[in-house]
Amino acid sequence: MLSALVALWIGGLPQISAARDLDLPIQLVWARQYYTLFLAKSRSGQGPLRPYVRCLVYLQFRNWGSAQRVPMGHGERPSYPNIQFRVWRNQVPIPFQRRVFPGVGAQDFYGVYFGAGESVRVTYEYVEEVLSHDPARKVDVFEDTWGFLGYRPPLEDWWIVVDLGQMYTQYQASPGFGESPSTPALPYQTFFNRIFRVAPLGYQSRGTEIWWRFQDVGEERMHSFPKLRVEWQAWYR
């Protein structure tokens, strides 16, 4: 999730913002979001493999007004606890402060300086643990909410990419489903069709990546995008 006076959310915690009242002259020119699903041990190194999601976000802004410093933040939900967060301004790391809201989640706050007429790239990376969604059915789910508020439209180019390559490699090493280790692993497309359910529809695919692309997105449309949902059978449990 990205929450800010310029770009209010990409998943995570909804947050009330003053963006609608400030009418900031900052344009979010283009955005890239890359989600990678993978399996790993817990931070203690004990127990079975667990699912995680690494997300790398690139946001290219242009300030059409005077110099200003804009507060931003990344939200965490209890069902997807963060184990890592980092943020950069034009490839230079910037500090952040983490605040916990009991029963709601947490927020990583930071500020970004925009010089007059300056183009600024904000990049951030986080890793979330995916907690069990339906243990009885061995189903895990990752969800994220897309949207932006308070920026100067249009958003010229917006990519959302989900990479399942690491999950497939790990499946090949341990096919699961009660199969013998000597049983050949499913081909990728069969693995995807059998294991995964992805929403919203309308995505394209190439290799182990699926993606959505939107161009010249106006402000009104940005408020009504559907939620990303990736559901899969947890063959590793």
VOTI-784499 format. One record per atom (N, C-alpha, C, O): residue in one letter; x, y, z. Coordinates in steps of 0.2 Angstrom, whole numbers, padded with zeros to 4 digits, always signed. Each point is the difference from the previous one (the first is absolute). Layout:
<lumzas>
AXYZ...
</lumzas>
This chain:
<lumzas>
M+0004-0006+0000M-0004+0006+0000M+0004+0006+0000M+0005+0001+0004L-0006+0004-0008L+0003+0007+0000L-0006+0004+0002L-0005+0001-0003S+0006+0003+0009S-0005+0005+0002S+0004+0006+0001S+0005+0001+0003A-0008+0004-0006A+0003+0007+0000A-0005+0005-0001A-0006-0001-0002L+0009+0007+0002L-0004+0006-0003L-0001+0000-0007L-0004+0003-0003V+0009-0007+0000V+0000+0000-0008V-0004-0006-0002V-0005+0000-0004A+0008-0006+0006A-0002-0007-0002A-0003-0003+0006A+0005-0002+0005L-0011+0001-0004L-0003-0002+0007L+0001-0007+0001L+0002-0002+0006W-0003-0003-0010W+0001-0007+0002W+0002-0004-0006W-0002+0001-0006I+0006-0006+0007I+0000-0006-0004I+0000-0006+0005I+0005-0003+0002G-0011+0001-0001G-0001-0006+0005G+0001+0003+0007G+0001+0005+0002G-0001-0010+0003G+0001+0001+0007G-0006+0004+0003G-0006-0001-0001L+0008+0006+0006L-0005+0003+0004L-0003+0006-0004L+0004+0004-0002P-0010-0004+0002P-0003+0007-0002P+0001+0005+0005P+0001-0001+0006Q+0000+0007-0008Q+0002+0006+0004Q-0003+0006-0002Q+0000+0002-0006I-0003+0002+0010I-0003+0006-0001I+0006+0005-0002I+0005+0000+0004S-0006+0004-0009S+0006+0005-0002S-0003+0007-0002S-0006+0000-0001A+0010+0005+0002A-0002+0006-0002A+0001+0002-0007A-0001+0006-0002A+0003-0011-0002A+0001+0001-0007A-0005+0003-0004A+0001+0005-0004R-0008-0007+0005R-0005+0003-0003R-0001+0008+0001R-0003+0003-0004D+0005-0001+0009D+0000+0007+0002D+0006+0004-0002D-0001+0006-0001L+0006-0009+0000L+0006+0004-0001L+0001+0001-0008L+0004+0005-0002D-0006-0009-0002D+0001+0001-0007D+0007+0001-0002D+0002+0005-0003L+0002-0010+0005L+0007+0001-0001L+0002+0000-0008L-0003-0004-0004P+0008+0008+0002P+0001+0000-0007P+0005-0005-0002P+0005+0001-0004I-0005-0007+0007I+0005-0006-0002I-0004-0005-0004I-0005-0002+0002Q+0008+0000-0007Q-0002-0005-0005Q+0003-0006+0001Q+0006-0001+0000L-0009-0005+0001L+0002-0007+0000L+0000-0002-0007L-0005-0001-0003V+0011+0002+0000V+0001-0001-0008V-0001-0008-0002V-0004-0001-0004W+0008-0003+0008W-0001-0007-0002W+0002-0004+0007W+0003+0002+0004A-0006-0008-0004A+0001-0005+0006A+0002-0007-0003A-0003-0002-0005R+0007-0001+0009R+0001-0007-0001R+0000-0004+0006R+0003+0002+0005Q-0007-0007-0004Q+0000-0005+0006Q+0002-0007-0002Q-0004-0003-0005Y+0009+0000+0008Y+0002-0007-0001Y-0001-0004+0006Y+0003+0001+0005Y-0008-0006-0005Y-0001-0004+0005Y+0004-0007-0002Y-0001-0003-0005T+0005+0000+0010T+0003-0006-0001T-0003-0005+0006T+0002+0002+0006L-0005-0007-0007L-0002-0005+0005L+0006-0005+0001L+0002-0002-0005F-0001+0000+0011F+0005-0005+0001F-0001-0003+0007F-0004+0002+0004L+0007-0008-0003L+0000-0004+0006L+0006+0001+0004L+0006+0000-0003A-0006+0000+0009A+0006+0000+0005A-0002-0002+0007A-0005+0000+0002K+0011-0001+0001K-0001-0002+0007K-0002+0007+0004K+0001+0005-0003S-0004-0006+0009S-0001+0006+0004S+0007+0003+0002S+0005-0003-0001R-0006+0009+0004R+0007+0004+0002R+0004-0004+0005R+0006+0001+0000S-0009-0006+0003S+0004-0004+0005S+0003-0005-0003S+0004-0004+0003G-0006+0002-0010G+0003-0005-0003G-0003-0007+0001G+0003-0005-0002Q-0008+0005+0006Q-0003-0006+0003Q-0007-0001-0004Q-0003+0004-0003G+0000-0010+0003G-0006-0002-0002G+0000-0001-0008G+0005+0000-0003P-0012-0001+0001P+0000-0001-0007P+0000+0006-0005P+0001+0006+0003L+0000-0006-0009L+0000+0005-0004L-0007+0004+0000L-0005-0002+0001R+0006+0009-0002R-0005+0004+0001R+0000+0005-0006R+0005+0001-0003P-0011+0001+0001P+0000+0005-0006P+0001+0007+0002P-0002+0003+0005Y+0006+0001-0010Y+0001+0007+0001Y-0001+0003-0007Y+0000-0003-0005V+0000+0010+0006V-0001+0004-0006V+0005+0006+0000V+0000+0003+0005R+0004-0003-0010R+0005+0006+0000R-0003+0005-0005R-0001-0002-0006C+0000+0008+0007C-0002+0005-0004C+0005+0006-0001C+0002+0002+0005L-0001-0001-0011L+0005+0006-0002L-0005+0005-0004L-0002-0002-0005V+0002+0008+0007V-0004+0005-0003V+0004+0006-0002V+0004+0002+0004Y-0005+0000-0010Y+0003+0006-0003Y-0005+0005-0002Y-0005-0001-0003L+0006+0007+0006L-0005+0006-0001L+0004+0006-0003L+0004+0002+0004Q-0006+0000-0010Q+0003+0006-0003Q-0005+0006+0001Q-0005+0000-0003F+0008+0005+0006F-0004+0006+0002F+0003+0006-0004F+0006+0000-0002R-0010+0005+0001R+0002+0006-0003R-0004+0006+0004R-0006+0000+0000N+0010+0004+0003N-0002+0006+0004N-0001+0006-0005N+0005+0003-0002W-0011-0001+0001W-0002+0006-0004W+0000+0006+0004W-0002+0005-0003G+0003-0005+0009G-0001+0006+0004G+0006+0001+0004G+0006-0001-0003S-0006+0005+0008S+0006+0002+0004S+0003-0006+0004S-0004-0005+0001A+0009+0006+0002A+0004-0005+0004A-0005-0002+0006A-0003+0005+0003Q+0003-0011-0001Q-0004-0002+0006Q+0003-0007+0002Q+0003-0004-0004R-0005+0002+0010R+0001-0006+0003R-0006-0004+0001R-0005+0003+0003V+0004-0009-0006V-0006-0003+0001V+0000-0007+0004V+0005-0004-0001P-0009+0004+0006P+0000-0006+0004P-0003-0006-0004P-0005+0000-0003M+0008-0006+0004M-0003-0006-0003M+0001-0006+0005M+0003+0001+0005G-0006-0007-0007G+0001-0005+0005G-0002-0007-0003G-0004+0000-0005H+0006-0005+0008H-0001-0007-0003H-0004-0003+0006H+0002+0000+0006G-0008-0003-0008G-0004-0003+0006G+0000-0008+0000G+0002-0003-0005E-0002+0000+0011E+0000-0007+0001E-0007-0002+0003E-0002+0003+0004R+0000-0009-0006R-0006-0003+0003R+0002-0006+0004R+0005-0003-0001P-0009+0002+0006P+0002-0006+0005P+0000-0006-0004P+0004-0005+0002S-0008+0004-0007S+0000-0007-0004S+0006+0000-0004S+0002-0006-0003Y+0002+0011+0001Y+0006+0000-0004Y+0006+0004+0004Y+0001+0006-0002P+0001-0008+0007P+0005+0003+0004P+0007+0001-0004P+0002-0004-0004N+0000+0010+0004N+0007+0002-0003N+0006-0003+0004N+0000+0000+0006I+0004-0002-0010I+0007-0002+0003I+0005+0004-0003I+0006-0001+0003Q-0007+0005-0008Q+0005+0005-0002Q-0003+0005-0004Q-0005+0000-0003F+0008+0006+0004F-0002+0006-0004F+0006+0005-0001F+0004+0001+0004R-0004+0001-0010R+0006+0005-0002R-0003+0005-0005R-0005-0002-0004V+0007+0008+0004V-0002+0005-0005V+0006+0005-0002V+0004+0001+0004W-0005+0001-0010W+0005+0004-0003W-0003+0006-0004W-0005-0001-0003R+0009+0006+0003R-0002+0006-0004R+0006+0001-0005R+0005+0001+0001N-0007-0002-0008N+0005+0001-0005N+0006-0005+0002N+0006+0002-0001Q-0007-0008+0003Q+0005-0005+0001Q+0004+0001+0006Q+0004-0003+0002V-0006+0008+0002V+0003+0002+0007V-0004-0002+0005V-0006+0002+0001P+0008-0007+0004P-0004-0002+0005P-0003+0006+0005P+0004+0005+0001I-0010-0005+0001I-0002+0005+0004I-0003-0003+0007I-0002-0006-0001P+0002+0009+0006P-0002-0003+0007P-0008+0000+0000P-0003+0003-0004F+0001-0008+0008F-0007+0000+0001F-0001-0002+0008F+0004-0002+0003Q-0010+0003-0001Q-0002-0002+0007Q-0006-0004+0000Q-0005+0001-0004R+0005-0007+0008R-0005-0005+0000R-0005+0002+0006R+0003+0000+0006R-0009+0000-0007R-0005+0000+0006R-0005-0005-0001R-0002-0002-0005V+0001-0001+0011V-0005-0006+0001V-0007+0002+0002V+0000+0004+0005F-0005-0006-0008F-0007+0002+0002F-0003-0007+0002F-0002-0004-0004P+0001+0003+0011P-0002-0006+0002P-0007-0002-0003P-0004+0004+0000G+0004-0011-0002G-0006-0002-0003G-0001+0002-0007G-0005-0003-0004V+0009+0008+0001V-0001+0002-0007V+0006-0002-0004V-0001-0002-0006G+0007+0003+0008G+0006-0001-0004G+0005+0005+0002G+0001+0002+0006A+0003+0000-0011A+0006+0004+0001A+0000+0005-0006A-0002-0001-0005Q+0006+0006+0006Q+0002+0005-0005Q+0007+0002+0000Q+0002+0002+0005D+0001-0002-0011D+0007+0003+0000D+0000+0006-0004D-0002+0001-0005F+0003+0005+0009F-0001+0007-0002F+0007+0002-0002F+0005-0001+0003Y-0005+0005-0009Y+0006+0004-0002Y-0002+0006-0004Y-0006+0001-0002G+0011+0003+0001G-0002+0006-0004G+0004+0001-0006G+0006-0002+0000V-0008+0005-0005V+0003+0000-0007V+0001+0008-0002V-0006+0003+0000Y+0012-0001-0001Y+0000+0007-0002Y+0000+0001-0008Y+0003-0004-0003F-0007+0008+0001F-0001+0002-0007F+0002+0007-0001F-0003+0005+0002G+0009-0004-0006G+0002+0007-0002G-0005+0002-0005G-0004-0003-0004A+0004+0010+0003A-0005+0003-0005A+0002-0003-0007A+0006+0001-0002G-0011-0003-0002G+0001-0003-0006G+0004-0006-0001G+0002-0003-0005E-0001-0001+0011E+0005-0006+0000E-0004-0006-0001E-0006-0001+0002S+0009-0004-0006S-0002-0006+0000S+0003-0005+0005S+0006+0000+0001V-0010-0004+0002V+0003-0004+0006V-0003-0007-0001V-0006-0001-0001R+0010-0004+0002R-0002-0007+0000R+0001-0002+0007R+0005+0000+0004V-0011-0002-0001V+0000-0004+0006V-0001-0007-0001V-0004-0003-0004T+0009-0001+0007T+0000-0007+0000T+0000-0003+0007T+0003+0002+0004Y-0008-0007-0004Y+0000-0003+0007Y-0001-0008-0001Y-0003-0002-0005E+0006-0002+0010E+0000-0007-0001E-0003-0002+0007E+0003+0002+0005Y-0007-0007-0005Y-0002-0003+0006Y-0001-0008-0001Y-0002-0002-0005V+0002-0002+0011V-0001-0007+0000V-0005-0001+0005V+0000+0002+0006E-0006-0005-0008E-0005-0002+0004E-0001-0008+0001E+0001-0003-0005E-0002+0001+0011E-0002-0007+0001E-0007-0001-0001E-0004+0004+0002V+0002-0009-0005V-0007-0002-0002V-0003-0005+0005V+0002-0006+0000L-0006+0008+0005L-0002-0004+0005L-0006-0005-0003L-0003+0002-0005S+0003-0008+0008S-0005-0005-0002S-0007+0003-0001S-0003+0003+0005H+0000-0004-0011H-0007+0003-0001H-0005-0006+0002H-0005+0002+0003D+0006-0008-0006D-0005-0005+0001D+0004-0007+0001D+0001-0004-0004P+0002+0004+0011P+0004-0006+0001P-0003-0007-0002P+0003-0005-0002A-0010+0004+0004A-0003-0006-0001A+0000-0002-0008A+0001-0006-0001R-0002+0011-0003R+0000-0002-0007R+0007+0001-0003R+0001-0001-0006K+0004+0003+0010K+0007+0001-0003K+0000+0006-0005K+0002-0002-0006V-0005+0007+0007V-0001+0006-0005V+0003+0006+0003V-0001+0002+0006D+0006+0001-0009D+0003+0007+0002D-0002+0005-0005D-0002-0001-0006V+0001+0007+0008V-0002+0006-0004V+0004+0006+0002V+0002+0001+0005F+0000+0002-0011F+0003+0007+0001F-0005+0005-0004F-0002-0001-0005E+0001+0007+0009E-0004+0005-0003E+0003+0007+0001E+0004+0001+0005D-0005+0003-0010D+0003+0007+0001D-0005+0004-0004D-0004-0002-0005T+0003+0008+0008T-0004+0005-0003T+0003+0006-0004T+0006+0002+0002W-0008-0001-0008W+0003+0005-0004W-0004+0007+0000W-0006+0000+0000G+0010+0005-0001G-0003+0006+0000G+0004+0006+0002G+0005-0001+0003F-0007+0007-0006F+0004+0006+0002F-0005+0006+0001F-0005+0000-0003L+0007+0004+0007L-0005+0006+0001L+0005+0007+0001L+0006-0001+0002G-0009+0006-0004G+0004+0007+0001G+0005+0002-0005G+0004+0005+0002Y-0002-0009-0007Y+0005+0002-0005Y-0003+0003-0005Y-0006+0001-0001R+0010+0002-0003R-0002+0004-0006R+0000-0005-0006R+0005-0003-0002P-0011+0001-0001P-0001-0004-0005P+0002+0002-0007P+0001+0006+0000P+0001-0010-0005P-0002-0007+0001P+0006-0004+0002P+0006+0002+0000L-0007-0008+0002L+0006-0005+0001L+0001-0003-0007L-0004-0004-0003E+0009+0005+0000E+0002-0001-0007E+0001-0008-0001E-0003-0002-0005D+0006-0001+0009D+0002-0007-0001D+0000-0004+0006D+0004+0002+0005W-0008-0007-0004W+0000-0004+0007W+0000-0007-0002W-0004-0003-0003W+0010-0001+0006W+0000-0007-0001W+0000-0003+0007W+0002+0002+0005I-0006-0008-0004I+0000-0004+0005I+0002-0007-0002I-0003-0003-0004V+0008+0000+0007V+0003-0006-0002V+0000-0005+0006V+0003+0002+0005V-0005-0008-0006V+0001-0005+0005V+0004-0006-0003V-0002-0003-0005D+0008+0001+0008D+0004-0005-0002D+0000-0006+0004D+0000+0000+0006L-0002-0006-0009L-0001-0006+0004L+0006-0005-0002L+0000-0006+0002G+0005+0009-0005G+0006-0004-0002G+0003-0004+0006G+0002-0006+0000Q-0001+0010+0006Q+0003-0004+0006Q-0004-0005+0003Q+0002-0005+0002M-0009+0006-0002M-0004-0005+0002M+0000-0006-0004M+0000-0006+0002Y+0000+0007-0009Y+0000-0006-0004Y+0007-0004+0001Y+0000-0006+0000T+0006+0010+0000T+0006-0003+0002T+0000-0005+0006T+0002-0005+0000Q-0005+0008+0005Q-0001-0003+0007Q-0004-0006-0001Q+0001-0005+0003Y-0007+0006-0007Y-0004-0006-0001Y+0004-0006-0004Y-0001-0006+0002Q+0005+0008-0007Q+0003-0005-0003Q+0005-0004+0004Q+0001-0006-0001A+0002+0009+0006A+0004-0003+0005A-0004-0005+0005A+0003-0004+0003S-0009+0006-0002S-0004-0004+0005S-0007+0001-0002S-0004+0004+0002P+0002-0009-0007P-0007+0001-0003P-0006-0001+0005P-0005+0004-0002G+0005-0008+0007G-0005+0000+0005G-0006-0004-0003G+0001-0004-0005F-0007+0006+0008F-0006-0004-0002F+0000-0007+0001F-0003-0004-0003G+0007+0002+0007G+0001-0007+0002G+0004-0004-0006G+0000-0006+0001E+0003+0009-0005E+0003-0003-0006E+0007-0003+0002E+0003+0003+0005S-0001-0008-0008S+0007-0002+0002S+0005+0005-0003S-0001+0003-0005P+0007-0003+0008P+0005+0005-0002P+0002-0002-0007P+0003+0004-0004S-0004-0010+0002S+0002-0002-0007S-0005+0002-0005S+0001-0001-0006T-0007+0003+0008T-0005+0002-0005T+0002+0007-0003T+0002+0004+0003P-0002-0004-0010P+0002+0006-0003P-0005+0006+0002P-0006-0001+0001A+0009+0007+0000A-0004+0006+0002A-0004+0002-0006A+0001-0001-0006L-0007+0004+0008L-0004+0003-0006L+0003+0005-0004L+0004+0004+0003P-0005-0003-0009P+0002+0005-0004P-0003+0007+0003P-0005+0000+0003Y+0009+0005-0004Y-0002+0007+0003Y-0007+0001-0001Y-0004+0002+0004Q+0001-0002-0011Q-0006+0002-0001Q-0006-0004+0003Q-0005+0002+0003T+0007-0009-0002T-0005-0004+0004T+0001+0001+0007T-0006+0000+0003F+0012+0002+0000F+0000+0002+0007F-0004+0006+0001F-0003+0000+0005F+0004+0005-0009F-0004+0006+0001F-0007-0001+0000F-0004+0002+0004N+0001-0005-0009N-0007-0001-0001N-0003-0005+0006N-0005+0001+0002R+0009-0005+0000R-0002-0005+0006R+0000+0004+0007R-0004-0001+0004I+0010+0005-0003I+0001+0002+0006I-0003+0007+0002I-0002+0001+0005F+0002+0004-0010F-0001+0007+0001F-0007+0002-0003F-0002-0002-0005R+0000+0007+0009R-0006+0004-0002R+0002+0007+0000R+0002+0002+0006V-0003+0002-0011V+0003+0007+0000V-0006+0005-0002V-0004-0002-0004A+0003+0007+0008A-0005+0005-0002A+0004+0007+0001A+0004+0001+0004P-0007+0004-0008P-0005+0000-0005P+0002-0003-0006P+0006-0001-0001L-0011-0001-0003L+0002-0003-0007L+0002+0006-0004L+0000+0006+0002G+0002-0008-0008G+0003+0005-0005G+0007+0000+0000G+0003+0005-0003Y+0000-0009+0007Y+0008+0000+0000Y+0003-0003-0006Y-0004-0004-0003Q+0010+0005+0002Q+0004-0003-0006Q+0005-0004+0004Q+0002+0001+0006S+0001-0006-0010S+0005-0004+0003S+0006-0001-0005S-0001+0000-0006R+0007-0001+0009R+0006-0002-0004R+0004-0004+0004R+0002+0003+0005G+0000-0009-0006G+0004-0004+0004G-0004-0001+0007G-0005-0002+0000T+0009+0003+0005T-0003+0000+0007T-0003+0006+0003T-0001+0001+0006E+0001+0004-0011E-0003+0007+0003E-0007+0001-0003E-0001-0002-0006I-0003+0005+0010I-0006+0003-0002I-0001+0007+0001I+0003+0002+0005W-0006+0002-0009W+0000+0007+0001W-0006+0004-0002W-0004-0003-0005W+0003+0009+0007W-0005+0004-0002W+0003+0007-0002W+0005+0002+0003R-0007+0001-0008R+0003+0007-0002R-0006+0004-0001R-0005-0001-0004F+0005+0007+0006F-0004+0006+0000F+0003+0006-0003F+0006+0001+0002Q-0009+0003-0007Q+0003+0006-0002Q-0005+0005+0000Q-0006+0000-0001D+0009+0006+0002D-0004+0007+0000D-0006-0001+0005D-0006+0001-0002V+0008-0003+0008V-0006-0001+0005V-0001+0007+0003V+0004+0003+0003G-0011-0002-0003G-0002+0006+0003G-0001-0001+0008G-0001-0005+0002E+0000+0011+0001E-0001+0000+0007E-0006-0004+0003E+0000-0004+0004E-0006+0005-0008E-0006-0004+0002E+0001-0007+0000E-0002-0004+0004R+0005+0001-0010R+0001-0007-0001R+0004-0003+0006R-0001-0006+0001M+0006+0010+0001M+0005-0003+0005M-0004-0002+0006M+0004-0003+0004H-0010+0006-0002H-0003-0002+0006H-0004-0006+0000H-0003-0002+0005S+0003-0001-0011S-0005-0006+0000S+0003-0006-0003S-0003-0005-0002F+0010+0004+0003F+0003-0006-0003F-0001-0006+0005F-0001+0001+0006P+0000-0007-0009P-0002-0006+0004P+0007-0002+0004P+0005+0002-0001K-0006-0006+0006K+0005-0003+0004K+0004-0005-0003K-0003-0005-0003L+0009+0005+0003L+0005-0006-0002L-0001-0005+0005L+0000+0000+0006R-0002-0006-0009R-0001-0006+0005R+0004-0006-0004R-0002-0002-0006V+0007-0001+0010V+0003-0006-0003V-0001-0006+0005V+0002+0001+0006E-0006-0006-0008E-0001-0006+0005E+0003-0006-0003E+0000-0001-0006W+0003-0003+0010W+0003-0006-0002W-0001-0006+0005W-0001+0001+0006Q+0002-0007-0009Q+0000-0006+0005Q+0007+0000+0003Q+0005+0000-0004A-0005-0001+0010A+0006-0001+0004A+0003-0007+0000A+0000-0003+0005W+0003+0001-0011W+0003-0006+0000W+0005-0002+0004W+0002-0006+0002Y+0001+0011+0001Y+0006+0000+0004Y-0001-0002+0008Y+0004+0000+0004R-0011+0000-0003R-0002-0001+0007R-0003-0008+0001R-0002-0002+0005
</lumzas>
